[in-house]
Amino acid sequence: MSQSRRTNVYCCGNPGPFLGGFGPGTYHGASITPALLRWNFLKHESSRFVPWTQLGWGVLWTTQRFPQEAPDLVEYTSHLNFTPQFGVGESIFVRRNQSLNFGVRAVHIYNAGLSSYDPGVNVVLLLSAGYSWWK
């Protein structure tokens, strides 16, 4: 296999605020994704454009119980939820060790049985843009 076809895998984290508008109302909270595995399809030394895919698992805390899709069941949902996720994207290297990053993630939000009612939110699409400094 040639050098330009080799791939790499690395682990990183992703903290962030949460603002959502699902069903009746807006939710505020915080999310952290401590387990995030990203697979680059190409090494950045061999290409300016590096597509990638990632898998992750995180935690979401909201100020209100989430989700609130059925008003009579709200007291049975949870402030704390979990967020398994999958994403794809592209890193565009503007310098040897610096890149612009664009991606989209699909996230499932559920409470893993922490409360007696766990309807989950099947898919939330998150668009992301960022800048990275590589070693």
CNS distance restraints for C-alpha pairs under 8 A (distance, minus, plus):
assign (resid   1 and name CA) (resid   5 and name CA) 6.59 0.50 0.50
assign (resid   1 and name CA) (resid   6 and name CA) 7.23 0.50 0.50
assign (resid   2 and name CA) (resid   6 and name CA) 6.96 0.50 0.50
assign (resid   3 and name CA) (resid  46 and name CA) 7.41 0.50 0.50
assign (resid   4 and name CA) (resid  42 and name CA) 6.61 0.50 0.50
assign (resid   4 and name CA) (resid  43 and name CA) 6.84 0.50 0.50
assign (resid   4 and name CA) (resid  46 and name CA) 5.09 0.50 0.50
assign (resid   4 and name CA) (resid  47 and name CA) 7.46 0.50 0.50
assign (resid   5 and name CA) (resid  41 and name CA) 7.66 0.50 0.50
assign (resid   5 and name CA) (resid  42 and name CA) 5.88 0.50 0.50
assign (resid   5 and name CA) (resid  43 and name CA) 7.60 0.50 0.50
assign (resid   6 and name CA) (resid  41 and name CA) 7.34 0.50 0.50
assign (resid   6 and name CA) (resid  42 and name CA) 5.79 0.50 0.50
assign (resid   6 and name CA) (resid  43 and name CA) 6.27 0.50 0.50
assign (resid   7 and name CA) (resid  39 and name CA) 7.19 0.50 0.50
assign (resid   7 and name CA) (resid  40 and name CA) 5.63 0.50 0.50
assign (resid   7 and name CA) (resid  41 and name CA) 4.96 0.50 0.50
assign (resid   7 and name CA) (resid  42 and name CA) 4.79 0.50 0.50
assign (resid   7 and name CA) (resid  43 and name CA) 5.59 0.50 0.50
assign (resid   8 and name CA) (resid  39 and name CA) 5.85 0.50 0.50
assign (resid   8 and name CA) (resid  40 and name CA) 5.44 0.50 0.50
assign (resid   8 and name CA) (resid  41 and name CA) 7.11 0.50 0.50
assign (resid   8 and name CA) (resid  42 and name CA) 7.26 0.50 0.50
assign (resid   8 and name CA) (resid  43 and name CA) 6.61 0.50 0.50
assign (resid   9 and name CA) (resid  37 and name CA) 6.92 0.50 0.50
assign (resid   9 and name CA) (resid  38 and name CA) 5.61 0.50 0.50
assign (resid   9 and name CA) (resid  39 and name CA) 4.41 0.50 0.50
assign (resid   9 and name CA) (resid  40 and name CA) 6.28 0.50 0.50
assign (resid  10 and name CA) (resid  37 and name CA) 5.80 0.50 0.50
assign (resid  10 and name CA) (resid  38 and name CA) 5.53 0.50 0.50
assign (resid  10 and name CA) (resid  39 and name CA) 6.72 0.50 0.50
assign (resid  11 and name CA) (resid  35 and name CA) 7.04 0.50 0.50
assign (resid  11 and name CA) (resid  36 and name CA) 5.55 0.50 0.50
assign (resid  11 and name CA) (resid  37 and name CA) 4.60 0.50 0.50
assign (resid  11 and name CA) (resid  38 and name CA) 6.32 0.50 0.50
assign (resid  12 and name CA) (resid  34 and name CA) 7.11 0.50 0.50
assign (resid  12 and name CA) (resid  35 and name CA) 6.72 0.50 0.50
assign (resid  12 and name CA) (resid  36 and name CA) 5.31 0.50 0.50
assign (resid  12 and name CA) (resid  37 and name CA) 6.61 0.50 0.50
assign (resid  12 and name CA) (resid  38 and name CA) 7.81 0.50 0.50
assign (resid  13 and name CA) (resid  32 and name CA) 7.55 0.50 0.50
assign (resid  13 and name CA) (resid  33 and name CA) 5.50 0.50 0.50
assign (resid  13 and name CA) (resid  34 and name CA) 4.53 0.50 0.50
assign (resid  13 and name CA) (resid  35 and name CA) 6.00 0.50 0.50
assign (resid  13 and name CA) (resid  36 and name CA) 5.71 0.50 0.50
assign (resid  14 and name CA) (resid  32 and name CA) 5.77 0.50 0.50
assign (resid  14 and name CA) (resid  33 and name CA) 4.89 0.50 0.50
assign (resid  14 and name CA) (resid  34 and name CA) 6.38 0.50 0.50
assign (resid  14 and name CA) (resid  36 and name CA) 7.59 0.50 0.50
assign (resid  15 and name CA) (resid  30 and name CA) 7.95 0.50 0.50
assign (resid  15 and name CA) (resid  31 and name CA) 5.97 0.50 0.50
assign (resid  15 and name CA) (resid  32 and name CA) 4.15 0.50 0.50
assign (resid  15 and name CA) (resid  33 and name CA) 6.04 0.50 0.50
assign (resid  15 and name CA) (resid  34 and name CA) 7.75 0.50 0.50
assign (resid  16 and name CA) (resid  30 and name CA) 6.13 0.50 0.50
assign (resid  16 and name CA) (resid  31 and name CA) 5.34 0.50 0.50
assign (resid  16 and name CA) (resid  32 and name CA) 6.09 0.50 0.50
assign (resid  17 and name CA) (resid  28 and name CA) 7.91 0.50 0.50
assign (resid  17 and name CA) (resid  29 and name CA) 6.18 0.50 0.50
assign (resid  17 and name CA) (resid  30 and name CA) 4.49 0.50 0.50
assign (resid  17 and name CA) (resid  31 and name CA) 5.88 0.50 0.50
assign (resid  18 and name CA) (resid  27 and name CA) 7.66 0.50 0.50
assign (resid  18 and name CA) (resid  28 and name CA) 5.70 0.50 0.50
assign (resid  18 and name CA) (resid  29 and name CA) 4.86 0.50 0.50
assign (resid  18 and name CA) (resid  30 and name CA) 5.03 0.50 0.50
assign (resid  18 and name CA) (resid  31 and name CA) 6.14 0.50 0.50
assign (resid  18 and name CA) (resid  60 and name CA) 7.95 0.50 0.50
assign (resid  18 and name CA) (resid  62 and name CA) 7.80 0.50 0.50
assign (resid  19 and name CA) (resid  26 and name CA) 7.09 0.50 0.50
assign (resid  19 and name CA) (resid  27 and name CA) 5.59 0.50 0.50
assign (resid  19 and name CA) (resid  28 and name CA) 4.80 0.50 0.50
assign (resid  19 and name CA) (resid  29 and name CA) 6.53 0.50 0.50
assign (resid  20 and name CA) (resid  26 and name CA) 5.58 0.50 0.50
assign (resid  20 and name CA) (resid  27 and name CA) 5.03 0.50 0.50
assign (resid  20 and name CA) (resid  28 and name CA) 6.70 0.50 0.50
assign (resid  21 and name CA) (resid  25 and name CA) 6.03 0.50 0.50
assign (resid  21 and name CA) (resid  26 and name CA) 4.40 0.50 0.50
assign (resid  21 and name CA) (resid  27 and name CA) 6.21 0.50 0.50
assign (resid  22 and name CA) (resid  26 and name CA) 6.76 0.50 0.50
assign (resid  22 and name CA) (resid  27 and name CA) 7.79 0.50 0.50
assign (resid  22 and name CA) (resid  67 and name CA) 7.33 0.50 0.50
assign (resid  22 and name CA) (resid  68 and name CA) 7.84 0.50 0.50
assign (resid  22 and name CA) (resid  69 and name CA) 7.89 0.50 0.50
assign (resid  23 and name CA) (resid  67 and name CA) 7.85 0.50 0.50
assign (resid  23 and name CA) (resid  68 and name CA) 6.62 0.50 0.50
assign (resid  23 and name CA) (resid  69 and name CA) 5.64 0.50 0.50
assign (resid  24 and name CA) (resid  68 and name CA) 6.95 0.50 0.50
assign (resid  24 and name CA) (resid  69 and name CA) 7.19 0.50 0.50
assign (resid  27 and name CA) (resid  62 and name CA) 6.48 0.50 0.50
assign (resid  27 and name CA) (resid  63 and name CA) 6.78 0.50 0.50
assign (resid  27 and name CA) (resid  64 and name CA) 6.55 0.50 0.50
assign (resid  28 and name CA) (resid  62 and name CA) 5.55 0.50 0.50
assign (resid  28 and name CA) (resid  63 and name CA) 5.77 0.50 0.50
assign (resid  28 and name CA) (resid  64 and name CA) 7.65 0.50 0.50
assign (resid  29 and name CA) (resid  60 and name CA) 7.19 0.50 0.50
assign (resid  29 and name CA) (resid  61 and name CA) 5.39 0.50 0.50
assign (resid  29 and name CA) (resid  62 and name CA) 4.00 0.50 0.50
assign (resid  29 and name CA) (resid  63 and name CA) 5.76 0.50 0.50
assign (resid  30 and name CA) (resid  60 and name CA) 5.90 0.50 0.50
assign (resid  30 and name CA) (resid  61 and name CA) 5.44 0.50 0.50
assign (resid  30 and name CA) (resid  62 and name CA) 6.56 0.50 0.50
assign (resid  31 and name CA) (resid  58 and name CA) 7.14 0.50 0.50
assign (resid  31 and name CA) (resid  59 and name CA) 5.69 0.50 0.50
assign (resid  31 and name CA) (resid  60 and name CA) 4.36 0.50 0.50
assign (resid  31 and name CA) (resid  61 and name CA) 6.35 0.50 0.50
assign (resid  32 and name CA) (resid  58 and name CA) 5.52 0.50 0.50
assign (resid  32 and name CA) (resid  59 and name CA) 5.57 0.50 0.50
assign (resid  32 and name CA) (resid  60 and name CA) 6.70 0.50 0.50
assign (resid  33 and name CA) (resid  56 and name CA) 6.74 0.50 0.50
assign (resid  33 and name CA) (resid  57 and name CA) 5.73 0.50 0.50
assign (resid  33 and name CA) (resid  58 and name CA) 3.88 0.50 0.50
assign (resid  33 and name CA) (resid  59 and name CA) 6.42 0.50 0.50
assign (resid  33 and name CA) (resid  83 and name CA) 7.93 0.50 0.50
assign (resid  34 and name CA) (resid  56 and name CA) 7.93 0.50 0.50
assign (resid  34 and name CA) (resid  57 and name CA) 6.97 0.50 0.50
assign (resid  34 and name CA) (resid  58 and name CA) 6.04 0.50 0.50
assign (resid  35 and name CA) (resid  56 and name CA) 5.35 0.50 0.50
assign (resid  35 and name CA) (resid  57 and name CA) 5.37 0.50 0.50
assign (resid  35 and name CA) (resid  58 and name CA) 6.71 0.50 0.50
assign (resid  36 and name CA) (resid  54 and name CA) 6.81 0.50 0.50
assign (resid  36 and name CA) (resid  55 and name CA) 5.80 0.50 0.50
assign (resid  36 and name CA) (resid  56 and name CA) 4.14 0.50 0.50
assign (resid  36 and name CA) (resid  57 and name CA) 6.57 0.50 0.50
assign (resid  37 and name CA) (resid  54 and name CA) 5.43 0.50 0.50
assign (resid  37 and name CA) (resid  55 and name CA) 5.35 0.50 0.50
assign (resid  37 and name CA) (resid  56 and name CA) 6.15 0.50 0.50
assign (resid  38 and name CA) (resid  52 and name CA) 6.75 0.50 0.50
assign (resid  38 and name CA) (resid  53 and name CA) 5.79 0.50 0.50
assign (resid  38 and name CA) (resid  54 and name CA) 4.18 0.50 0.50
assign (resid  38 and name CA) (resid  55 and name CA) 6.62 0.50 0.50
assign (resid  39 and name CA) (resid  52 and name CA) 5.48 0.50 0.50
assign (resid  39 and name CA) (resid  53 and name CA) 5.43 0.50 0.50
assign (resid  39 and name CA) (resid  54 and name CA) 6.07 0.50 0.50
assign (resid  40 and name CA) (resid  50 and name CA) 6.52 0.50 0.50
assign (resid  40 and name CA) (resid  51 and name CA) 6.10 0.50 0.50
assign (resid  40 and name CA) (resid  52 and name CA) 4.38 0.50 0.50
assign (resid  40 and name CA) (resid  53 and name CA) 6.78 0.50 0.50
assign (resid  41 and name CA) (resid  50 and name CA) 6.54 0.50 0.50
assign (resid  41 and name CA) (resid  51 and name CA) 5.76 0.50 0.50
assign (resid  41 and name CA) (resid  52 and name CA) 5.66 0.50 0.50
assign (resid  42 and name CA) (resid  46 and name CA) 7.00 0.50 0.50
assign (resid  42 and name CA) (resid  47 and name CA) 6.97 0.50 0.50
assign (resid  42 and name CA) (resid  50 and name CA) 5.65 0.50 0.50
assign (resid  42 and name CA) (resid  51 and name CA) 7.15 0.50 0.50
assign (resid  43 and name CA) (resid  47 and name CA) 6.87 0.50 0.50
assign (resid  43 and name CA) (resid  50 and name CA) 7.15 0.50 0.50
assign (resid  44 and name CA) (resid  48 and name CA) 6.50 0.50 0.50
assign (resid  44 and name CA) (resid  49 and name CA) 7.61 0.50 0.50
assign (resid  44 and name CA) (resid  50 and name CA) 6.32 0.50 0.50
assign (resid  44 and name CA) (resid  93 and name CA) 7.52 0.50 0.50
assign (resid  45 and name CA) (resid  96 and name CA) 7.55 0.50 0.50
assign (resid  48 and name CA) (resid  92 and name CA) 5.79 0.50 0.50
assign (resid  48 and name CA) (resid  93 and name CA) 5.02 0.50 0.50
assign (resid  48 and name CA) (resid  94 and name CA) 7.60 0.50 0.50
assign (resid  49 and name CA) (resid  90 and name CA) 6.79 0.50 0.50
assign (resid  49 and name CA) (resid  91 and name CA) 5.92 0.50 0.50
assign (resid  49 and name CA) (resid  92 and name CA) 4.78 0.50 0.50
assign (resid  49 and name CA) (resid  93 and name CA) 6.51 0.50 0.50
assign (resid  50 and name CA) (resid  90 and name CA) 5.60 0.50 0.50
assign (resid  50 and name CA) (resid  91 and name CA) 5.07 0.50 0.50
assign (resid  50 and name CA) (resid  92 and name CA) 6.43 0.50 0.50
assign (resid  51 and name CA) (resid  88 and name CA) 7.61 0.50 0.50
assign (resid  51 and name CA) (resid  89 and name CA) 5.77 0.50 0.50
assign (resid  51 and name CA) (resid  90 and name CA) 4.27 0.50 0.50
assign (resid  51 and name CA) (resid  91 and name CA) 6.25 0.50 0.50
assign (resid  52 and name CA) (resid  88 and name CA) 5.72 0.50 0.50
assign (resid  52 and name CA) (resid  89 and name CA) 5.37 0.50 0.50
assign (resid  52 and name CA) (resid  90 and name CA) 5.94 0.50 0.50
assign (resid  52 and name CA) (resid  91 and name CA) 7.65 0.50 0.50
assign (resid  53 and name CA) (resid  86 and name CA) 7.57 0.50 0.50
assign (resid  53 and name CA) (resid  87 and name CA) 5.58 0.50 0.50
assign (resid  53 and name CA) (resid  88 and name CA) 4.27 0.50 0.50
assign (resid  53 and name CA) (resid  89 and name CA) 6.38 0.50 0.50
assign (resid  54 and name CA) (resid  86 and name CA) 5.71 0.50 0.50
assign (resid  54 and name CA) (resid  87 and name CA) 5.08 0.50 0.50
assign (resid  54 and name CA) (resid  88 and name CA) 6.29 0.50 0.50
assign (resid  55 and name CA) (resid  84 and name CA) 7.76 0.50 0.50
assign (resid  55 and name CA) (resid  85 and name CA) 5.80 0.50 0.50
assign (resid  55 and name CA) (resid  86 and name CA) 4.67 0.50 0.50
assign (resid  55 and name CA) (resid  87 and name CA) 6.55 0.50 0.50
assign (resid  56 and name CA) (resid  83 and name CA) 7.99 0.50 0.50
assign (resid  56 and name CA) (resid  84 and name CA) 5.74 0.50 0.50
assign (resid  56 and name CA) (resid  85 and name CA) 5.08 0.50 0.50
assign (resid  56 and name CA) (resid  86 and name CA) 6.41 0.50 0.50
assign (resid  57 and name CA) (resid  82 and name CA) 7.35 0.50 0.50
assign (resid  57 and name CA) (resid  83 and name CA) 5.55 0.50 0.50
assign (resid  57 and name CA) (resid  84 and name CA) 4.28 0.50 0.50
assign (resid  57 and name CA) (resid  85 and name CA) 6.10 0.50 0.50
assign (resid  58 and name CA) (resid  82 and name CA) 5.73 0.50 0.50
assign (resid  58 and name CA) (resid  83 and name CA) 4.83 0.50 0.50
assign (resid  58 and name CA) (resid  84 and name CA) 6.26 0.50 0.50
assign (resid  59 and name CA) (resid  80 and name CA) 7.24 0.50 0.50
assign (resid  59 and name CA) (resid  81 and name CA) 5.88 0.50 0.50
assign (resid  59 and name CA) (resid  82 and name CA) 4.49 0.50 0.50
assign (resid  59 and name CA) (resid  83 and name CA) 5.74 0.50 0.50
assign (resid  60 and name CA) (resid  80 and name CA) 5.84 0.50 0.50
assign (resid  60 and name CA) (resid  81 and name CA) 5.06 0.50 0.50
assign (resid  60 and name CA) (resid  82 and name CA) 5.83 0.50 0.50
assign (resid  60 and name CA) (resid  83 and name CA) 6.83 0.50 0.50
assign (resid  61 and name CA) (resid  79 and name CA) 5.55 0.50 0.50
assign (resid  61 and name CA) (resid  80 and name CA) 4.64 0.50 0.50
assign (resid  61 and name CA) (resid  81 and name CA) 6.35 0.50 0.50
assign (resid  62 and name CA) (resid  66 and name CA) 7.03 0.50 0.50
assign (resid  62 and name CA) (resid  79 and name CA) 5.20 0.50 0.50
assign (resid  62 and name CA) (resid  80 and name CA) 6.73 0.50 0.50
assign (resid  63 and name CA) (resid  79 and name CA) 6.59 0.50 0.50
assign (resid  64 and name CA) (resid  79 and name CA) 6.00 0.50 0.50
assign (resid  65 and name CA) (resid  74 and name CA) 6.66 0.50 0.50
assign (resid  65 and name CA) (resid  75 and name CA) 7.39 0.50 0.50
assign (resid  65 and name CA) (resid  77 and name CA) 5.72 0.50 0.50
assign (resid  65 and name CA) (resid  78 and name CA) 4.80 0.50 0.50
assign (resid  65 and name CA) (resid  79 and name CA) 4.50 0.50 0.50
assign (resid  65 and name CA) (resid  80 and name CA) 7.94 0.50 0.50
assign (resid  66 and name CA) (resid  74 and name CA) 7.62 0.50 0.50
assign (resid  66 and name CA) (resid  77 and name CA) 5.96 0.50 0.50
assign (resid  66 and name CA) (resid  78 and name CA) 5.70 0.50 0.50
assign (resid  66 and name CA) (resid  79 and name CA) 5.99 0.50 0.50
assign (resid  66 and name CA) (resid  81 and name CA) 7.88 0.50 0.50
assign (resid  67 and name CA) (resid  74 and name CA) 7.41 0.50 0.50
assign (resid  67 and name CA) (resid  77 and name CA) 6.70 0.50 0.50
assign (resid  67 and name CA) (resid  78 and name CA) 7.83 0.50 0.50
assign (resid  67 and name CA) (resid 119 and name CA) 7.60 0.50 0.50
assign (resid  67 and name CA) (resid 120 and name CA) 7.24 0.50 0.50
assign (resid  67 and name CA) (resid 121 and name CA) 7.47 0.50 0.50
assign (resid  68 and name CA) (resid  73 and name CA) 7.59 0.50 0.50
assign (resid  68 and name CA) (resid  74 and name CA) 5.38 0.50 0.50
assign (resid  68 and name CA) (resid  77 and name CA) 7.67 0.50 0.50
assign (resid  69 and name CA) (resid  74 and name CA) 7.64 0.50 0.50
assign (resid  70 and name CA) (resid  74 and name CA) 6.41 0.50 0.50
assign (resid  73 and name CA) (resid  77 and name CA) 7.07 0.50 0.50
assign (resid  73 and name CA) (resid 117 and name CA) 7.37 0.50 0.50
assign (resid  76 and name CA) (resid 115 and name CA) 5.77 0.50 0.50
assign (resid  76 and name CA) (resid 116 and name CA) 5.60 0.50 0.50
assign (resid  76 and name CA) (resid 117 and name CA) 5.21 0.50 0.50
assign (resid  77 and name CA) (resid 111 and name CA) 7.71 0.50 0.50
assign (resid  77 and name CA) (resid 115 and name CA) 5.61 0.50 0.50
assign (resid  77 and name CA) (resid 116 and name CA) 7.03 0.50 0.50
assign (resid  77 and name CA) (resid 117 and name CA) 5.48 0.50 0.50
assign (resid  77 and name CA) (resid 118 and name CA) 6.34 0.50 0.50
assign (resid  78 and name CA) (resid 111 and name CA) 6.52 0.50 0.50
assign (resid  78 and name CA) (resid 114 and name CA) 6.94 0.50 0.50
assign (resid  78 and name CA) (resid 115 and name CA) 6.02 0.50 0.50
assign (resid  80 and name CA) (resid 111 and name CA) 6.47 0.50 0.50
assign (resid  80 and name CA) (resid 114 and name CA) 8.00 0.50 0.50
assign (resid  81 and name CA) (resid 109 and name CA) 6.29 0.50 0.50
assign (resid  81 and name CA) (resid 110 and name CA) 5.30 0.50 0.50
assign (resid  81 and name CA) (resid 111 and name CA) 4.22 0.50 0.50
assign (resid  81 and name CA) (resid 112 and name CA) 7.29 0.50 0.50
assign (resid  82 and name CA) (resid 108 and name CA) 7.94 0.50 0.50
assign (resid  82 and name CA) (resid 109 and name CA) 5.70 0.50 0.50
assign (resid  82 and name CA) (resid 110 and name CA) 5.45 0.50 0.50
assign (resid  82 and name CA) (resid 111 and name CA) 5.75 0.50 0.50
assign (resid  82 and name CA) (resid 112 and name CA) 7.06 0.50 0.50
assign (resid  83 and name CA) (resid 107 and name CA) 6.04 0.50 0.50
assign (resid  83 and name CA) (resid 108 and name CA) 5.49 0.50 0.50
assign (resid  83 and name CA) (resid 109 and name CA) 4.88 0.50 0.50
assign (resid  83 and name CA) (resid 110 and name CA) 6.80 0.50 0.50
assign (resid  84 and name CA) (resid 107 and name CA) 6.00 0.50 0.50
assign (resid  84 and name CA) (resid 108 and name CA) 5.76 0.50 0.50
assign (resid  84 and name CA) (resid 109 and name CA) 7.25 0.50 0.50
assign (resid  85 and name CA) (resid 105 and name CA) 6.65 0.50 0.50
assign (resid  85 and name CA) (resid 106 and name CA) 5.63 0.50 0.50
assign (resid  85 and name CA) (resid 107 and name CA) 4.40 0.50 0.50
assign (resid  85 and name CA) (resid 108 and name CA) 6.38 0.50 0.50
assign (resid  86 and name CA) (resid 105 and name CA) 5.56 0.50 0.50
assign (resid  86 and name CA) (resid 106 and name CA) 5.43 0.50 0.50
assign (resid  86 and name CA) (resid 107 and name CA) 6.69 0.50 0.50
assign (resid  87 and name CA) (resid 103 and name CA) 6.88 0.50 0.50
assign (resid  87 and name CA) (resid 104 and name CA) 5.54 0.50 0.50
assign (resid  87 and name CA) (resid 105 and name CA) 4.02 0.50 0.50
assign (resid  87 and name CA) (resid 106 and name CA) 6.17 0.50 0.50
assign (resid  88 and name CA) (resid 103 and name CA) 5.61 0.50 0.50
assign (resid  88 and name CA) (resid 104 and name CA) 5.76 0.50 0.50
assign (resid  88 and name CA) (resid 105 and name CA) 6.66 0.50 0.50
assign (resid  89 and name CA) (resid 101 and name CA) 7.27 0.50 0.50
assign (resid  89 and name CA) (resid 102 and name CA) 5.46 0.50 0.50
assign (resid  89 and name CA) (resid 103 and name CA) 3.87 0.50 0.50
assign (resid  89 and name CA) (resid 104 and name CA) 6.31 0.50 0.50
assign (resid  90 and name CA) (resid 101 and name CA) 5.83 0.50 0.50
assign (resid  90 and name CA) (resid 102 and name CA) 5.44 0.50 0.50
assign (resid  90 and name CA) (resid 103 and name CA) 6.38 0.50 0.50
assign (resid  91 and name CA) (resid  99 and name CA) 5.86 0.50 0.50
assign (resid  91 and name CA) (resid 100 and name CA) 5.63 0.50 0.50
assign (resid  91 and name CA) (resid 101 and name CA) 4.41 0.50 0.50
assign (resid  91 and name CA) (resid 102 and name CA) 6.51 0.50 0.50
assign (resid  92 and name CA) (resid  99 and name CA) 5.18 0.50 0.50
assign (resid  92 and name CA) (resid 100 and name CA) 5.11 0.50 0.50
assign (resid  92 and name CA) (resid 101 and name CA) 6.32 0.50 0.50
assign (resid  93 and name CA) (resid  97 and name CA) 7.28 0.50 0.50
assign (resid  93 and name CA) (resid  98 and name CA) 5.74 0.50 0.50
assign (resid  93 and name CA) (resid  99 and name CA) 4.06 0.50 0.50
assign (resid  93 and name CA) (resid 100 and name CA) 6.35 0.50 0.50
assign (resid  94 and name CA) (resid  98 and name CA) 5.96 0.50 0.50
assign (resid  94 and name CA) (resid  99 and name CA) 5.48 0.50 0.50
assign (resid  94 and name CA) (resid 100 and name CA) 7.07 0.50 0.50
assign (resid  95 and name CA) (resid  99 and name CA) 6.87 0.50 0.50
assign (resid  97 and name CA) (resid 133 and name CA) 5.72 0.50 0.50
assign (resid  97 and name CA) (resid 134 and name CA) 4.75 0.50 0.50
assign (resid  97 and name CA) (resid 135 and name CA) 6.53 0.50 0.50
assign (resid  98 and name CA) (resid 131 and name CA) 7.22 0.50 0.50
assign (resid  98 and name CA) (resid 132 and name CA) 5.51 0.50 0.50
assign (resid  98 and name CA) (resid 133 and name CA) 4.62 0.50 0.50
assign (resid  98 and name CA) (resid 134 and name CA) 5.99 0.50 0.50
assign (resid  99 and name CA) (resid 131 and name CA) 5.66 0.50 0.50
assign (resid  99 and name CA) (resid 132 and name CA) 5.24 0.50 0.50
assign (resid  99 and name CA) (resid 133 and name CA) 6.78 0.50 0.50
assign (resid 100 and name CA) (resid 129 and name CA) 7.37 0.50 0.50
assign (resid 100 and name CA) (resid 130 and name CA) 5.84 0.50 0.50
assign (resid 100 and name CA) (resid 131 and name CA) 4.65 0.50 0.50
assign (resid 100 and name CA) (resid 132 and name CA) 6.59 0.50 0.50
assign (resid 101 and name CA) (resid 128 and name CA) 7.79 0.50 0.50
assign (resid 101 and name CA) (resid 129 and name CA) 5.47 0.50 0.50
assign (resid 101 and name CA) (resid 130 and name CA) 4.97 0.50 0.50
assign (resid 101 and name CA) (resid 131 and name CA) 5.86 0.50 0.50
assign (resid 101 and name CA) (resid 132 and name CA) 7.32 0.50 0.50
assign (resid 102 and name CA) (resid 127 and name CA) 7.68 0.50 0.50
assign (resid 102 and name CA) (resid 128 and name CA) 5.67 0.50 0.50
assign (resid 102 and name CA) (resid 129 and name CA) 4.60 0.50 0.50
assign (resid 102 and name CA) (resid 130 and name CA) 6.65 0.50 0.50
assign (resid 103 and name CA) (resid 127 and name CA) 5.89 0.50 0.50
assign (resid 103 and name CA) (resid 128 and name CA) 5.19 0.50 0.50
assign (resid 103 and name CA) (resid 129 and name CA) 6.62 0.50 0.50
assign (resid 104 and name CA) (resid 125 and name CA) 6.65 0.50 0.50
assign (resid 104 and name CA) (resid 126 and name CA) 5.51 0.50 0.50
assign (resid 104 and name CA) (resid 127 and name CA) 4.56 0.50 0.50
assign (resid 104 and name CA) (resid 128 and name CA) 6.16 0.50 0.50
assign (resid 105 and name CA) (resid 124 and name CA) 7.77 0.50 0.50
assign (resid 105 and name CA) (resid 125 and name CA) 5.50 0.50 0.50
assign (resid 105 and name CA) (resid 126 and name CA) 5.08 0.50 0.50
assign (resid 105 and name CA) (resid 127 and name CA) 6.62 0.50 0.50
assign (resid 106 and name CA) (resid 123 and name CA) 5.75 0.50 0.50
assign (resid 106 and name CA) (resid 124 and name CA) 5.47 0.50 0.50
assign (resid 106 and name CA) (resid 125 and name CA) 4.77 0.50 0.50
assign (resid 106 and name CA) (resid 126 and name CA) 6.58 0.50 0.50
assign (resid 107 and name CA) (resid 122 and name CA) 7.44 0.50 0.50
assign (resid 107 and name CA) (resid 123 and name CA) 5.38 0.50 0.50
assign (resid 107 and name CA) (resid 124 and name CA) 5.07 0.50 0.50
assign (resid 107 and name CA) (resid 125 and name CA) 6.58 0.50 0.50
assign (resid 107 and name CA) (resid 126 and name CA) 7.76 0.50 0.50
assign (resid 108 and name CA) (resid 120 and name CA) 7.07 0.50 0.50
assign (resid 108 and name CA) (resid 121 and name CA) 5.76 0.50 0.50
assign (resid 108 and name CA) (resid 122 and name CA) 4.98 0.50 0.50
assign (resid 108 and name CA) (resid 123 and name CA) 5.21 0.50 0.50
assign (resid 108 and name CA) (resid 124 and name CA) 6.60 0.50 0.50
assign (resid 109 and name CA) (resid 120 and name CA) 5.42 0.50 0.50
assign (resid 109 and name CA) (resid 121 and name CA) 5.09 0.50 0.50
assign (resid 109 and name CA) (resid 122 and name CA) 6.76 0.50 0.50
assign (resid 109 and name CA) (resid 123 and name CA) 7.74 0.50 0.50
assign (resid 110 and name CA) (resid 118 and name CA) 6.35 0.50 0.50
assign (resid 110 and name CA) (resid 119 and name CA) 7.10 0.50 0.50
assign (resid 110 and name CA) (resid 120 and name CA) 4.30 0.50 0.50
assign (resid 110 and name CA) (resid 121 and name CA) 6.57 0.50 0.50
assign (resid 111 and name CA) (resid 115 and name CA) 7.02 0.50 0.50
assign (resid 111 and name CA) (resid 118 and name CA) 6.02 0.50 0.50
assign (resid 111 and name CA) (resid 120 and name CA) 7.20 0.50 0.50
assign (resid 112 and name CA) (resid 118 and name CA) 7.15 0.50 0.50
assign (resid 113 and name CA) (resid 117 and name CA) 7.37 0.50 0.50
assign (resid 113 and name CA) (resid 118 and name CA) 6.37 0.50 0.50
